[in-house]
């Protein structure tokens, strides 16, 4: 195929995609079993779109207010959503909802899920609550400041929370404990743990990233972004961390003993006028889907400079990207309520 995002080329969405208008901001998206796509919406609903592209979406009213966060549940058969109504809710594909926890007056975001340990966690203001697969409470972790990010380690044994002043590391199934502190001045927001468990990286209020090497708590500063980094995604095996926050997809190298220190990042997908808002790495190949604030979306490969156009600008900023576990389905969602899905035999589309 021609790896091209030239204006006269049709986008993948125009060639092989199907789309729907959901009439609300798309907060997040996730693929479940049998190709089912779930999307959390800003009006409190969850939309389910079946594996056949001709299926009309079904909607479940979940929150009295906005959905703020979404994650596929441990079984991959439903979703967990947090809302501004203070509720963490489990919703399955049949539309059944179960309230997992509720704290009046708290916004519930973000959510983290570990398939390895069967645990899930959600932030309720300054408190992080940990739950077993059946929804029962496992632990509660309190912080001095509001927790802005959550991430399980690859084995699901430790939970990291980002907050003002750094990150706290908690043992997931331990009793009363003092967390290990990884300190760095400033407000820490989104958080991600590398697939090999060696690094933690937080996106900060100050338009930069900060990382720590777990073994010795060594600091790593990654700066130079024109906007806040709101999305991060590890490529397979953790060789690179793809990030939003610039007009290019910024990919920091993490192979080698020193991680990204002393190395320049790769700038991919250049040539577009808008800032990248969301990134999502393919689960098997060194390919990244990226969405922009003007509604455009692309695919870009690590060792090829020319991107592939997924979607033309429009319908508001891209707010959600999701790959299916096998990498053969990709979903795009925007702030205008547009959702598209594409079926790919691998990361490349048919010519």
Secondary structure per residue as TSV (DSSP state, phi and psi in degrees):
chain	resnum	aa	ss	phi	psi
A	1	X	-	360.0	165.6
A	2	X	-	-89.7	116.8
A	3	X	-	-80.1	86.1
A	4	X	-	-140.1	141.6
A	5	X	-	-120.8	31.0
A	6	X	-	-67.9	149.9
A	7	X	T	-57.9	-30.5
A	8	X	T	-86.9	2.1
A	9	X	S	-94.3	138.9
A	10	X	-	-71.0	144.4
A	11	X	-	-75.4	163.2
A	12	X	H	-60.8	-37.4
A	13	X	H	-59.8	-41.6
A	14	X	H	-69.9	-29.1
A	15	X	H	-89.8	-43.1
A	16	X	H	-135.2	9.5
A	17	X	E	-101.6	165.6
A	18	X	E	-130.2	143.7
A	19	X	E	-136.4	162.0
A	20	X	E	-140.2	151.7
A	21	X	E	-103.3	117.3
A	22	X	-	-100.8	-1.2
A	23	X	S	62.6	25.2
A	24	X	S	-162.7	153.3
A	25	X	-	-52.0	129.9
A	26	X	E	-89.0	107.5
A	27	X	E	-76.0	-40.9
A	28	X	E	-166.8	163.1
A	29	X	E	-142.7	151.7
A	30	X	E	-154.9	140.8
A	31	X	E	-88.8	136.6
A	32	X	-	-110.5	-164.6
A	33	X	G	-65.8	154.1
A	34	X	G	59.7	28.5
A	35	X	G	74.9	10.3
A	36	X	-	-70.9	133.1
A	37	X	E	-107.2	131.1
A	38	X	E	-115.1	139.4
A	39	X	E	-133.9	129.9
A	40	X	E	-90.0	137.7
A	41	X	E	-118.1	155.8
A	42	X	T	-69.7	-11.2
A	43	X	T	-97.3	11.1
A	44	X	S	94.0	-1.8
A	45	X	E	-92.6	159.1
A	46	X	E	-117.2	128.9
A	47	X	E	-101.8	136.8
A	48	X	E	-116.6	127.4
A	49	X	E	-120.0	122.1
A	50	X	-	-67.4	169.9
A	51	X	S	-65.9	-25.7
A	52	X	S	-87.7	129.4
A	53	X	T	-63.7	-14.9
A	54	X	T	-84.5	-10.1
A	55	X	-	-68.5	135.8
A	56	X	-	-78.8	146.9
A	57	X	-	-64.5	148.6
A	58	X	E	-110.9	148.1
A	59	X	E	-122.4	142.6
A	60	X	E	-125.4	124.5
A	61	X	E	-79.8	115.5
A	62	X	-	-111.8	-45.6
A	63	X	-	-116.6	146.0
A	64	X	S	-88.6	78.3
A	65	X	S	136.7	-151.6
A	66	X	-	-92.1	144.8
A	67	X	E	-73.0	136.8
A	68	X	E	-112.0	-22.9
A	69	X	E	-156.2	154.8
A	70	X	E	-147.0	143.9
A	71	X	E	-150.8	143.1
A	72	X	E	-63.2	141.5
A	73	X	-	-73.5	174.5
A	74	X	T	-60.1	-35.4
A	75	X	T	-81.0	-14.7
A	76	X	S	72.6	18.6
A	77	X	S	-111.6	-1.6
A	78	X	E	-161.7	-172.3
A	79	X	E	-131.4	154.4
A	80	X	E	-105.0	134.0
A	81	X	E	-131.2	145.3
A	82	X	E	-112.3	145.9
A	83	X	E	-131.0	170.5
A	84	X	T	-80.3	5.0
A	85	X	T	-91.0	7.0
A	86	X	S	79.8	15.7
A	87	X	E	-116.2	139.9
A	88	X	E	-105.2	122.4
A	89	X	E	-128.6	138.5
A	90	X	E	-99.5	130.6
A	91	X	E	-130.2	127.1
A	92	X	E	-98.7	173.3
A	93	X	T	-65.1	-20.3
A	94	X	T	-83.8	-2.8
A	95	X	S	94.8	1.0
A	96	X	-	-76.0	135.4
A	97	X	E	-119.3	144.6
A	98	X	E	-133.7	125.0
A	99	X	E	-76.6	118.6
A	100	X	E	-83.3	-42.9
A	101	X	E	-160.7	156.1
A	102	X	E	-148.5	135.8
A	103	X	-	-135.9	111.0
A	104	X	T	-59.2	136.3
A	105	X	T	83.7	2.8
A	106	X	-	-112.0	140.4
A	107	X	-	-84.8	136.8
A	108	X	E	-104.4	97.6
A	109	X	E	-168.0	145.6
A	110	X	E	-85.6	-174.2
A	111	X	E	-124.9	142.6
A	112	X	E	-130.9	143.3
A	113	X	E	-132.4	138.3
A	114	X	E	-117.3	112.7
A	115	X	T	-68.6	-28.0
A	116	X	T	-67.8	-39.4
A	117	X	T	-107.2	-10.2
A	118	X	T	74.9	17.0
A	119	X	E	-102.1	154.0
A	120	X	E	-134.6	156.9
A	121	X	E	-143.1	151.5
A	122	X	E	-146.1	149.5
A	123	X	E	-95.0	129.0
A	124	X	E	-119.3	81.1
A	125	X	T	70.2	-115.8
A	126	X	T	-89.9	-2.1
A	127	X	E	-113.7	135.4
A	128	X	E	-107.0	129.2
A	129	X	E	-111.0	136.8
A	130	X	E	-113.1	137.4
A	131	X	E	-131.3	147.8
A	132	X	-	-80.7	175.5
A	133	X	T	-61.0	-31.9
A	134	X	T	-83.9	3.1
A	135	X	S	91.1	-3.7
A	136	X	-	-72.3	149.0
A	137	X	E	-71.4	137.0
A	138	X	E	-110.5	-44.7
A	139	X	E	-161.2	162.5
A	140	X	E	-131.7	129.7
A	141	X	E	-119.7	119.6
A	142	X	E	-100.2	145.3
A	143	X	-	-129.7	158.5
A	144	X	S	-73.4	-24.4
A	145	X	S	-129.5	166.0
A	146	X	-	-60.1	133.4
A	147	X	-	-80.6	128.6
A	148	X	-	-105.0	-15.6
A	149	X	E	-149.8	154.2
A	150	X	E	-137.2	143.0
A	151	X	E	-158.3	129.7
A	152	X	E	-83.4	149.7
A	153	X	-	-71.5	167.3
A	154	X	T	-57.2	-28.4
A	155	X	T	-92.3	-4.3
A	156	X	S	73.4	16.7
A	157	X	S	-91.3	-24.4
A	158	X	E	-126.4	147.3
A	159	X	E	-121.8	128.6
A	160	X	E	-104.5	137.2
A	161	X	E	-124.2	133.3
A	162	X	E	-97.4	143.0
A	163	X	E	-161.6	-177.9
A	164	X	E	-62.7	130.1
A	165	X	E	93.9	-4.1
A	166	X	E	141.0	-143.7
A	167	X	E	-134.9	144.0
A	168	X	E	-112.3	135.9
A	169	X	E	-108.9	122.8
A	170	X	E	-116.4	141.3
A	171	X	E	-77.1	126.2
A	172	X	T	-63.7	-37.1
A	173	X	T	-114.7	16.2
A	174	X	-	-84.3	160.4
A	175	X	S	-81.1	-137.7
A	176	X	S	-58.8	130.7
A	177	X	-	-156.8	158.6
A	178	X	-	-103.5	127.7
A	179	X	-	-73.4	158.0
A	180	X	E	-78.1	132.3
A	181	X	E	-102.5	130.6
A	182	X	E	-111.5	109.0
A	183	X	E	-101.2	140.9
A	184	X	E	-162.9	129.8
A	185	X	E	-61.2	141.7
A	186	X	E	118.1	175.5
A	187	X	E	-95.6	122.2
A	188	X	E	-103.3	129.7
A	189	X	E	-111.3	-104.3
A	190	X	E	-62.5	153.1
A	191	X	E	-143.0	141.1
A	192	X	E	-144.5	142.4
A	193	X	E	-108.7	132.8
A	194	X	-	-65.2	150.7
A	195	X	T	-59.4	-25.8
A	196	X	T	-90.4	-1.4
A	197	X	S	77.5	6.5
A	198	X	S	-86.8	-23.1
A	199	X	E	-133.2	148.6
A	200	X	E	-120.1	138.1
A	201	X	E	-132.0	132.5
A	202	X	E	-117.4	145.8
A	203	X	E	-94.3	132.5
A	204	X	E	-107.9	164.7
A	205	X	T	-64.2	-24.3
A	206	X	T	-89.3	28.8
A	207	X	S	57.3	43.5
A	208	X	-	-153.7	169.8
A	209	X	E	-109.1	152.6
A	210	X	E	-133.9	136.2
A	211	X	E	-126.2	159.7
A	212	X	E	-132.2	140.7
A	213	X	E	-88.0	119.8
A	214	X	T	-60.8	-37.9
A	215	X	T	-59.1	-39.2
A	216	X	T	-132.3	9.3
A	217	X	T	61.5	21.8
A	218	X	E	-62.7	139.4
A	219	X	E	-87.4	148.1
A	220	X	E	-138.5	120.2
A	221	X	E	-107.1	129.6
A	222	X	E	-127.9	104.5
A	223	X	-	-121.7	-173.3
A	224	X	-	100.6	8.1
A	225	X	-	-82.4	139.0
A	226	X	S	-79.3	-16.0
A	227	X	S	-139.2	169.2
A	228	X	-	-65.8	143.6
A	229	X	-	-86.7	108.0
A	230	X	-	-102.9	-6.1
A	231	X	-	-146.9	134.8
A	232	X	E	-138.0	145.8
A	233	X	E	-152.7	128.7
A	234	X	E	-82.7	133.8
A	235	X	-	-73.5	162.6
A	236	X	G	-51.4	138.8
A	237	X	G	70.0	1.2
A	238	X	G	73.0	23.4
A	239	X	S	-70.7	-32.6
A	240	X	E	-136.4	150.5
A	241	X	E	-113.3	114.6
A	242	X	E	-87.0	141.5
A	243	X	E	-139.1	155.3
A	244	X	-	-90.1	-169.5
A	245	X	S	100.5	0.2
A	246	X	S	-141.6	175.6
A	247	X	S	-77.3	-10.8
A	248	X	S	-115.8	163.3
A	249	X	E	-81.1	110.6
A	250	X	E	-89.3	121.6
A	251	X	E	-119.0	112.7
A	252	X	E	-88.3	133.2
A	253	X	E	-79.7	131.1
A	254	X	-	-120.2	10.7
A	255	X	-	-86.2	143.5
A	256	X	S	103.6	165.5
A	257	X	T	-68.0	-34.2
A	258	X	T	-93.4	6.9
A	259	X	T	61.3	-138.4
A	260	X	T	-83.8	-5.6
A	261	X	T	-64.7	129.3
A	262	X	T	79.7	5.4
A	263	X	-	-120.0	144.0
A	264	X	-	-84.5	143.8
A	265	X	-	-74.7	160.3
A	266	X	E	-85.2	134.0
A	267	X	E	-108.1	110.3
A	268	X	E	-115.7	157.9
A	269	X	S	72.8	25.1
A	270	X	T	-67.7	161.4
A	271	X	T	104.9	-6.7
A	272	X	-	-97.2	146.2
A	273	X	S	-82.3	-18.0
A	274	X	S	-98.2	170.4
A	275	X	-	-87.8	141.9
A	276	X	E	-70.6	129.7
A	277	X	E	-106.3	-30.6
A	278	X	E	-142.3	141.0
A	279	X	E	-130.4	148.6
A	280	X	E	-149.2	115.3
A	281	X	E	-79.1	142.7
A	282	X	-	-61.0	141.6
A	283	X	S	-70.4	-14.6
A	284	X	S	-127.6	-27.3
A	285	X	S	-116.2	159.4
A	286	X	S	-82.7	65.8
A	287	X	E	-131.3	143.3
A	288	X	E	-126.4	133.0
A	289	X	E	-92.2	135.6
A	290	X	E	-135.5	138.1
A	291	X	E	-115.8	151.6
A	292	X	E	-117.0	163.3
A	293	X	T	-67.7	-17.4
A	294	X	T	-93.4	4.4
A	295	X	S	96.4	-7.1
A	296	X	-	-73.8	157.1
A	297	X	E	-146.4	147.2
A	298	X	E	-137.5	165.5
A	299	X	E	-113.8	137.1
A	300	X	E	-139.6	139.5
A	301	X	E	-103.6	146.2
A	302	X	T	-54.2	-46.2
A	303	X	T	-101.5	16.4
A	304	X	E	-130.6	123.7
A	305	X	E	-73.8	-26.0
A	306	X	E	-86.1	121.2
A	307	X	E	-80.1	165.4
A	308	X	E	-107.9	129.8
A	309	X	E	-78.4	118.2
A	310	X	E	-84.7	-48.4
A	311	X	E	-144.8	138.5
A	312	X	-	-75.2	162.5
A	313	X	S	-59.3	154.8
A	314	X	-	128.7	165.3
A	315	X	S	72.1	16.6
A	316	X	S	87.6	171.1
A	317	X	-	-60.2	146.9
A	318	X	E	-71.6	125.4
A	319	X	E	-116.6	-11.7
A	320	X	E	-150.7	137.5
A	321	X	E	-136.9	140.0
A	322	X	E	-149.4	136.0
A	323	X	E	-102.4	146.5
A	324	X	-	-73.0	162.3
A	325	X	T	-60.5	-32.7
A	326	X	T	-87.8	-1.4
A	327	X	S	75.2	11.2
A	328	X	-	-99.6	-2.2
A	329	X	E	-132.2	138.3
A	330	X	E	-130.9	135.2
A	331	X	E	-119.5	144.2
A	332	X	E	-127.5	132.1
A	333	X	E	-130.0	150.5
A	334	X	E	-128.8	169.5
A	335	X	T	-68.9	-18.5
A	336	X	T	-85.6	1.7
A	337	X	S	90.7	9.7
A	338	X	E	-80.9	132.7
A	339	X	E	-131.1	130.3
A	340	X	E	-126.2	149.0
A	341	X	E	-131.9	144.3
A	342	X	E	-126.9	140.4
A	343	X	E	-107.7	122.2
A	344	X	-	-121.8	137.9
A	345	X	S	-67.8	-36.6
A	346	X	S	-141.5	-153.7
A	347	X	S	-69.9	-19.1
A	348	X	S	-87.2	147.8
A	349	X	-	-93.2	155.9
A	350	X	-	-64.6	144.5
A	351	X	-	-75.9	360.0
